[in-house]
Amino acid sequence: MKVVKGFLTNPNGNYQLNIINLMKHGIRNFSRQEIVSRKMDGSLFRYTYKDSYRRMQQLANALESIGAKVGDKIGVLAWNHHQHFEIYFGLPGIGAIMITLNLRLSPQDLSYVVNHSNTSYIIVDEDLISVAESILPYCKKVKGYIIITEKDLIEIKTKLEPLYSYEELLNNSSSDYEWPCLDENSAYAACYTTGTTGKPKGVYYSHRYVYLQSLAFTAQLSMTVNDVVFQLVPMFHVLGWSKPQASVYAGSKIILSGKWSLDNLEELTDIMVKEKVTLSGGVPAVFMAMLEVIRKMEQKPDFSNTRLVCGGSEPPIALMRGFWDETGCEIIHSYGSTEAMAITTLNFFKPWLKSELSDEEIWNLKKKQGTIVSGLDIKIVDELGNELPHDGESSGEILLRGPWILTDYYNAPITKDSFTQDGYFKSGDAGNLDSEGYLKITDRIKDVIKSGGEWISSIDMENVLVSHPGVLEAAVVGVPHPKWEERPLALIVLREGYKGVNQNEIKEHLSKVFAKWQLPDKIIFIDSLPRTSVGKLDKKLMRNEYQDIYKRDQYS
């Protein structure tokens, strides 16, 4: 895309949109704002923006004292806590690049990320030392490991070496640090895709990307100093969906969730109530499990001032209505990816639509991914690359372009076909746009089921399935069929008390929306659905496991 230069008003301007200046703004204006960090034992540690800034400066000096320098890659293997928050700013602030390490990756994929990025140091939680040790034999170039622990290093038994203590390094470092005037196009951090197809791919975010996305997130969610932001999304996953940075820009109170699983949701829900959380985010599986906890509570929490940003996959209407009915909370559907820094769309109502649509139509609108965040470009194109009309019907591949959308994968020339010549990223998602600008994902292009030459949307079928009162979770995949090319297969997790639900009842429920030929030939009831390292349904694994199920019928 050719850039036309007009009359330059300040050709020598050097104010950089980097994370350092965003951080300084937050500290200057909101130094007394609180940060709350949930510890391993469930207790809450509290300090202020000002306290964290002092430690960020100590971290900067500490990293330089062990040899870290501008351009170095430093891996982070940690839960959501106040030290991780300090690292988000103090590490990139010296000009190093934060490599966010997904602690749920296999040792093979995790070691690939460390080696591909040329990571020189790894900061690791004591609780995750075993994860770091699992890649130790494959990562010979790592110069040292910084352990986040409250213990003395002599108390820790590990094969990792050389070893440093995060807290000791900070305690021995000055809190005076002169931040560099870092070029905004320098890399701030890297996240690697989860590798469901081939090896993980490196997505590098510049300081400018992060700064602009933080502003956009703050504006779109109307974040202010009065907000209380609960960081549930893992901070290794697409920079925590930009909430840590946006919170600093807005001056919001921050609560960091620590180590948690679905077993901790009762405790986390209690924290949300007591701390008066107004904003959080997560994938549908997390909020579905949280809703189950809430339904069992005698006194329902009041989340009428809370916005929950839900991404990763389309949240079912049953989930959104459930939260609304039980707590008064609005779930805001969002769409994004590692390549697009998570937040690409947000689903807000337009006031004129509220008076034009029925209650049912409003909830159907809430299923859509939302309108594109201001500042980004989008196109829906057919297989030949022709742009399709915004009629809410014409589906094609979604192309994205903008100031924080990836333009290439790091050191991966084979991926050049993922981008168009005019700078659009090919998302791999199929969808359409309506006349109001609402995006509807119809499927991942590889997940659309083609049966007898006709297309079936797995996403739409999954949403109808979970609207059945007995269905807790559902996944629909296309598997090979000897006659029809592909046929849908439904995998279902039932709620407690509904174990008597059978295939015929499910098919009858689906038949209210889908034609007979679209119904899955088989419905399998299982205890849990396989998921990827970031909580998405692992449809690749499901397709592989059941790829012969219809072929076997042919010979039985």
PEWO-V397690 format. One record per residue. N is the residue number from 1. RES is the residue in one small letter. PHI is phi in whole degrees, 0 to 359 (* if undefined). PSI is psi in radians with two decimals (999 if undefined). Layout:
{{N:RES:PHI:PSI} {N:RES:PHI:PSI}}
//
This chain:
{{1:m:*:2.12} {2:k:285:2.29} {3:v:262:2.20} {4:v:261:2.14} {5:k:268:2.16} {6:g:271:-2.70} {7:f:287:2.05} {8:l:277:2.03} {9:t:280:-0.46} {10:n:212:1.22} {11:p:296:-0.34} {12:n:254:0.26} {13:g:297:2.44} {14:n:229:0.30} {15:y:286:2.16} {16:q:256:2.35} {17:l:277:1.31} {18:n:244:2.92} {19:i:295:-0.42} {20:i:295:-0.82} {21:n:291:-0.60} {22:l:296:-0.75} {23:m:296:-0.79} {24:k:300:-0.68} {25:h:300:-0.83} {26:g:297:-0.74} {27:i:293:-0.72} {28:r:299:-0.79} {29:n:271:-0.45} {30:f:227:0.66} {31:s:302:-0.50} {32:r:267:0.01} {33:q:295:2.61} {34:e:265:2.53} {35:i:238:2.24} {36:v:242:2.27} {37:s:234:2.14} {38:r:280:2.15} {39:k:273:3.05} {40:m:299:-0.57} {41:d:273:0.08} {42:g:91:-0.18} {43:s:287:2.83} {44:l:250:2.21} {45:f:262:2.35} {46:r:235:2.37} {47:y:206:-3.00} {48:t:245:2.97} {49:y:306:-0.76} {50:k:298:-0.75} {51:d:299:-0.76} {52:s:294:-0.64} {53:y:295:-0.70} {54:r:300:-0.73} {55:r:287:-0.53} {56:m:298:-0.72} {57:q:293:-0.70} {58:q:297:-0.70} {59:l:298:-0.74} {60:a:301:-0.81} {61:n:295:-0.68} {62:a:296:-0.78} {63:l:297:-0.72} {64:e:293:-0.53} {65:s:292:-0.44} {66:i:262:0.08} {67:g:110:-0.01} {68:a:291:2.50} {69:k:215:3.06} {70:v:304:2.29} {71:g:91:-0.17} {72:d:290:2.60} {73:k:259:2.20} {74:i:234:2.06} {75:g:280:2.61} {76:v:230:2.11} {77:l:237:1.54} {78:a:207:2.75} {79:w:280:-3.12} {80:n:277:1.80} {81:h:208:3.11} {82:h:293:-0.53} {83:q:293:-0.68} {84:h:296:-0.66} {85:f:298:-0.76} {86:e:298:-0.68} {87:i:295:-0.62} {88:y:305:-0.48} {89:f:247:-0.80} {90:g:293:-0.62} {91:l:288:-0.99} {92:p:294:-0.36} {93:g:297:-0.46} {94:i:273:-0.04} {95:g:98:0.04} {96:a:279:2.95} {97:i:246:2.21} {98:m:278:2.05} {99:i:262:1.86} {100:t:282:2.11} {101:l:258:2.11} {102:n:284:1.89} {103:l:292:-0.15} {104:r:262:0.00} {105:l:288:2.72} {106:s:293:2.73} {107:p:304:-0.60} {108:q:295:-0.83} {109:d:289:-0.68} {110:l:294:-0.73} {111:s:293:-0.61} {112:y:300:-0.77} {113:v:299:-0.79} {114:v:298:-0.77} {115:n:286:-0.73} {116:h:297:-0.65} {117:s:277:-0.16} {118:n:60:0.82} {119:t:295:2.32} {120:s:260:-0.59} {121:y:228:2.69} {122:i:231:2.20} {123:i:267:2.19} {124:v:222:2.39} {125:d:295:2.51} {126:e:306:-0.68} {127:d:294:-0.27} {128:l:247:0.24} {129:i:303:-0.67} {130:s:298:-0.57} {131:v:293:-0.78} {132:a:296:-0.67} {133:e:293:-0.50} {134:s:293:-0.40} {135:i:255:-0.03} {136:l:306:-0.78} {137:p:295:-0.34} {138:y:258:-0.13} {139:c:239:1.33} {140:k:282:-0.30} {141:k:269:-0.09} {142:v:292:2.23} {143:k:273:-0.33} {144:g:179:2.88} {145:y:233:2.24} {146:i:255:2.02} {147:i:264:2.21} {148:i:273:1.87} {149:t:205:2.72} {150:e:266:-0.06} {151:k:270:2.89} {152:d:286:2.57} {153:l:300:-0.53} {154:i:293:-0.30} {155:e:275:-0.17} {156:i:259:2.15} {157:k:262:2.05} {158:t:203:2.73} {159:k:274:-0.17} {160:l:291:2.38} {161:e:198:2.70} {162:p:295:2.74} {163:l:242:2.42} {164:y:230:2.65} {165:s:261:2.20} {166:y:304:-0.87} {167:e:292:-0.68} {168:e:294:-0.72} {169:l:301:-0.78} {170:l:293:-0.76} {171:n:297:-0.49} {172:n:266:0.13} {173:s:244:2.61} {174:s:289:2.60} {175:s:267:0.17} {176:d:258:2.14} {177:y:212:2.32} {178:e:263:1.84} {179:w:293:2.44} {180:p:288:2.73} {181:c:276:1.50} {182:l:276:2.29} {183:d:304:2.27} {184:e:296:-0.31} {185:n:271:0.03} {186:s:292:2.64} {187:a:290:2.31} {188:y:268:-0.85} {189:a:202:2.94} {190:a:226:2.39} {191:c:242:2.49} {192:y:252:2.39} {193:t:300:2.78} {194:t:281:-0.01} {195:g:73:0.53} {196:t:290:-0.39} {197:t:232:1.81} {198:g:76:-2.86} {199:k:286:2.69} {200:p:303:2.54} {201:k:246:2.40} {202:g:277:2.19} {203:v:245:1.97} {204:y:258:2.29} {205:y:253:2.26} {206:s:279:2.87} {207:h:301:-0.68} {208:r:297:-0.79} {209:y:308:-0.90} {210:v:293:-0.73} {211:y:299:-0.87} {212:l:292:-0.68} {213:q:292:-0.58} {214:s:297:-0.75} {215:l:297:-0.77} {216:a:296:-0.75} {217:f:298:-0.79} {218:t:300:-0.77} {219:a:291:-0.80} {220:q:295:-0.62} {221:l:266:0.07} {222:s:51:0.79} {223:m:285:2.45} {224:t:220:-3.13} {225:v:295:-0.29} {226:n:275:-0.13} {227:d:280:2.64} {228:v:240:1.97} {229:v:255:2.14} {230:f:259:1.99} {231:q:275:1.51} {232:l:272:-0.65} {233:v:299:2.27} {234:p:305:2.36} {235:m:288:-0.19} {236:f:277:-0.15} {237:h:261:1.80} {238:v:49:0.88} {239:l:55:0.64} {240:g:63:0.46} {241:w:59:0.56} {242:s:68:0.09} {243:k:291:-0.65} {244:p:300:-0.78} {245:q:290:-0.75} {246:a:296:-0.64} {247:s:297:-0.72} {248:v:295:-0.74} {249:y:298:-0.70} {250:a:277:-0.32} {251:g:80:0.43} {252:s:283:2.66} {253:k:292:2.43} {254:i:240:2.30} {255:i:242:2.16} {256:l:256:2.21} {257:s:284:-0.27} {258:g:69:-2.80} {259:k:280:2.26} {260:w:206:2.85} {261:s:219:-3.11} {262:l:297:-0.34} {263:d:288:-0.30} {264:n:263:0.12} {265:l:294:-0.52} {266:e:296:-0.75} {267:e:295:-0.75} {268:l:292:-0.64} {269:t:297:-0.68} {270:d:297:-0.69} {271:i:297:-0.73} {272:m:301:-0.70} {273:v:290:-0.89} {274:k:293:-0.62} {275:e:269:-0.02} {276:k:58:0.92} {277:v:297:2.35} {278:t:246:-0.22} {279:l:208:2.30} {280:s:206:-3.11} {281:g:204:2.79} {282:g:177:3.11} {283:v:271:2.79} {284:p:305:-0.64} {285:a:300:-0.65} {286:v:292:-0.82} {287:f:288:-0.52} {288:m:297:-0.78} {289:a:293:-0.66} {290:m:294:-0.66} {291:l:296:-0.64} {292:e:297:-0.68} {293:v:297:-0.80} {294:i:297:-0.68} {295:r:297:-0.45} {296:k:272:-0.13} {297:m:281:2.38} {298:e:294:-0.80} {299:q:254:1.97} {300:k:287:2.45} {301:p:291:2.64} {302:d:262:1.79} {303:f:250:0.54} {304:s:294:-0.33} {305:n:258:0.25} {306:t:252:2.40} {307:r:246:2.23} {308:l:249:1.99} {309:v:277:2.11} {310:c:244:2.08} {311:g:223:-2.97} {312:g:94:-0.79} {313:s:199:2.97} {314:e:290:2.15} {315:p:288:2.31} {316:p:296:2.64} {317:i:302:-0.64} {318:a:301:-0.63} {319:l:291:-0.85} {320:m:296:-0.77} {321:r:292:-0.62} {322:g:298:-0.81} {323:f:295:-0.70} {324:w:296:-0.81} {325:d:289:-0.66} {326:e:276:-0.58} {327:t:230:-0.21} {328:g:80:0.19} {329:c:271:2.44} {330:e:265:2.23} {331:i:267:2.16} {332:i:258:1.95} {333:h:289:2.38} {334:s:225:2.71} {335:y:228:2.43} {336:g:186:-2.93} {337:s:195:2.97} {338:t:303:-0.70} {339:e:289:-0.37} {340:a:245:0.33} {341:m:55:0.72} {342:a:73:-0.99} {343:i:261:1.74} {344:t:252:-0.60} {345:t:227:2.78} {346:l:218:2.41} {347:n:260:1.69} {348:f:248:2.58} {349:f:286:2.48} {350:k:267:2.38} {351:p:303:-0.61} {352:w:289:-0.39} {353:l:283:-0.50} {354:k:299:-0.58} {355:s:273:-0.26} {356:e:264:-0.38} {357:l:252:2.62} {358:s:284:2.98} {359:d:300:-0.76} {360:e:295:-0.69} {361:e:293:-0.62} {362:i:296:-0.78} {363:w:292:-0.58} {364:n:294:-0.61} {365:l:295:-0.64} {366:k:297:-0.38} {367:k:291:-0.47} {368:k:292:2.80} {369:q:286:-0.35} {370:g:111:-3.01} {371:t:269:2.70} {372:i:289:2.35} {373:v:302:2.35} {374:s:303:2.36} {375:g:108:-0.22} {376:l:251:2.63} {377:d:254:2.60} {378:i:219:2.54} {379:k:222:2.53} {380:i:249:2.13} {381:v:233:2.69} {382:d:276:-3.02} {383:e:296:-0.36} {384:l:265:0.02} {385:g:88:0.13} {386:n:281:2.36} {387:e:288:2.38} {388:l:262:2.69} {389:p:290:2.74} {390:h:269:1.28} {391:d:245:0.08} {392:g:74:0.09} {393:e:234:-0.69} {394:s:283:1.92} {395:s:258:2.47} {396:g:200:-2.95} {397:e:284:2.46} {398:i:273:2.16} {399:l:249:2.43} {400:l:230:2.55} {401:r:210:2.50} {402:g:167:-3.14} {403:p:292:-0.25} {404:w:232:0.38} {405:i:265:2.35} {406:l:304:2.45} {407:t:248:-0.28} {408:d:195:2.71} {409:y:274:2.54} {410:y:293:2.15} {411:n:51:0.83} {412:a:217:1.23} {413:p:300:-0.40} {414:i:293:-0.27} {415:t:267:0.21} {416:k:299:-0.43} {417:d:286:-0.07} {418:s:280:-0.01} {419:f:226:2.55} {420:t:272:2.91} {421:q:294:-0.48} {422:d:264:0.35} {423:g:91:0.21} {424:y:273:2.48} {425:f:270:2.26} {426:k:275:1.90} {427:s:289:-0.46} {428:g:82:0.02} {429:d:259:2.52} {430:a:258:2.42} {431:g:191:-3.12} {432:n:219:2.84} {433:l:242:2.41} {434:d:264:3.13} {435:s:293:-0.34} {436:e:270:-0.05} {437:g:91:0.16} {438:y:279:2.27} {439:l:270:2.37} {440:k:237:2.04} {441:i:281:2.15} {442:t:268:-0.41} {443:d:171:2.88} {444:r:292:2.45} {445:i:305:-0.66} {446:k:282:-0.22} {447:d:260:-0.17} {448:v:296:2.35} {449:i:264:2.13} {450:k:254:1.90} {451:s:238:2.01} {452:g:60:0.57} {453:g:85:-0.06} {454:e:250:2.62} {455:w:263:2.46} {456:i:233:2.24} {457:s:275:2.07} {458:s:292:-0.59} {459:i:296:-0.83} {460:d:297:-0.69} {461:m:292:-0.67} {462:e:298:-0.70} {463:n:292:-0.63} {464:v:291:-0.67} {465:l:299:-0.80} {466:v:283:-0.09} {467:s:280:-0.20} {468:h:289:2.33} {469:p:299:-0.38} {470:g:268:-0.11} {471:v:261:2.11} {472:l:274:-0.83} {473:e:217:2.70} {474:a:209:2.60} {475:a:222:2.47} {476:v:235:2.23} {477:v:230:2.70} {478:g:266:2.24} {479:v:235:2.69} {480:p:302:2.50} {481:h:226:2.36} {482:p:297:-0.41} {483:k:253:-0.73} {484:w:256:0.23} {485:e:74:-1.06} {486:e:219:2.64} {487:r:224:2.57} {488:p:289:2.50} {489:l:235:2.25} {490:a:255:2.26} {491:l:247:2.22} {492:i:229:2.38} {493:v:253:2.12} {494:l:271:2.67} {495:r:287:2.79} {496:e:298:2.41} {497:g:90:-0.05} {498:y:236:0.45} {499:k:292:-0.22} {500:g:276:-0.09} {501:v:298:2.36} {502:n:239:3.10} {503:q:300:-0.75} {504:n:298:-0.70} {505:e:295:-0.71} {506:i:294:-0.74} {507:k:295:-0.66} {508:e:297:-0.69} {509:h:296:-0.76} {510:l:293:-0.58} {511:s:294:-0.24} {512:k:290:-0.35} {513:v:240:-0.64} {514:f:252:2.59} {515:a:292:2.80} {516:k:301:-0.70} {517:w:291:-0.35} {518:q:276:-0.31} {519:l:295:2.49} {520:p:296:2.43} {521:d:291:-0.55} {522:k:229:2.52} {523:i:232:2.15} {524:i:246:2.26} {525:f:264:2.16} {526:i:229:2.95} {527:d:279:-0.54} {528:s:202:2.72} {529:l:261:2.39} {530:p:292:2.45} {531:r:229:2.78} {532:t:281:3.14} {533:s:294:-0.27} {534:v:247:0.30} {535:g:91:0.03} {536:k:278:2.68} {537:l:300:2.26} {538:d:270:1.42} {539:k:288:-0.44} {540:k:298:-0.78} {541:l:296:-0.72} {542:m:297:-0.78} {543:r:298:-0.72} {544:n:295:-0.73} {545:e:293:-0.62} {546:y:248:0.33} {547:q:296:-0.39} {548:d:256:0.12} {549:i:296:-0.63} {550:y:274:-0.45} {551:k:292:-0.64} {552:r:297:-0.62} {553:d:298:-0.53} {554:q:296:-0.54} {555:y:251:0.09} {556:s:271:999}}
//
